[in-house]
Amino acid sequence: MIAMSREQSLGQRERLALAVFLSLAHAVVEDTAVFVVLGGSAAGVLGPRLALAVILCLWLARRPRASQAAR
């Protein structure tokens, strides 16, 4: 991820959003499979995790920069 962000020259905000999304949704497939095998609902496990990851990434992308907020 670090090498790719340097090659693509991603900004700090994009790297932060990517790291947050990967942190929140890193084992979505595996966790969902485990809970389904144990009798849980796939939508009940998958939905909230993906929704939280998307909402936080959108919030991070739209928040003002620290230099703009200080003005």
PENOR-V317370 format. One record per residue. N is the residue number from 0. RES is the residue in one small letter. PHI is phi in radians with two decimals (* if undefined). D_LAST is the distance of its C-alpha to the last C-alpha in Angstrom with 1 decimal. Layout:
N:RES:PHI:D_LAST  N:RES:PHI:D_LAST
This chain:
0:m:*:33.2  1:i:-1.16:31.6  2:a:-1.10:34.0  3:m:-1.13:33.3  4:s:-1.20:29.6  5:r:-1.29:30.2  6:e:-1.14:32.8  7:q:-1.52:30.7  8:s:0.86:27.5  9:l:-1.29:25.5  10:g:-1.35:21.8  11:q:-1.10:20.4  12:r:-1.13:19.3  13:e:-1.15:22.9  14:r:-1.13:24.6  15:l:-1.13:22.8  16:a:-1.08:23.8  17:l:-1.12:27.3  18:a:-1.14:27.7  19:v:-1.12:26.8  20:f:-1.08:29.2  21:l:-1.14:31.9  22:s:-1.15:31.6  23:l:-1.40:31.9  24:a:-2.12:34.7  25:h:-1.21:36.5  26:a:-2.18:39.9  27:v:-1.04:39.9  28:v:-1.14:43.4  29:e:-1.14:45.0  30:d:-1.09:43.7  31:t:-1.08:44.7  32:a:-1.08:48.1  33:v:-1.11:48.7  34:f:-1.20:47.9  35:v:-1.16:50.0  36:v:-1.08:52.9  37:l:-1.44:52.5  38:g:1.79:52.7  39:g:-1.46:49.0  40:s:-1.62:47.4  41:a:-1.11:45.8  42:a:-1.17:43.4  43:g:-1.20:42.6  44:v:-1.58:41.6  45:l:-1.31:40.0  46:g:-0.99:38.1  47:p:-1.07:35.7  48:r:-1.15:34.9  49:l:-1.18:34.2  50:a:-1.08:32.2  51:l:-1.08:30.0  52:a:-1.10:29.5  53:v:-1.17:28.6  54:i:-1.10:26.3  55:l:-1.13:24.3  56:c:-1.16:24.2  57:l:-1.12:23.0  58:w:-1.11:20.2  59:l:-1.12:19.2  60:a:-1.25:19.3  61:r:-1.72:17.2  62:r:-1.23:14.4  63:p:-1.21:10.9  64:r:-1.22:10.5  65:a:-1.06:9.1  66:s:-1.19:7.1  67:q:-1.37:5.6  68:a:-1.22:5.5  69:a:-1.32:3.8  70:r:-1.28:0.0
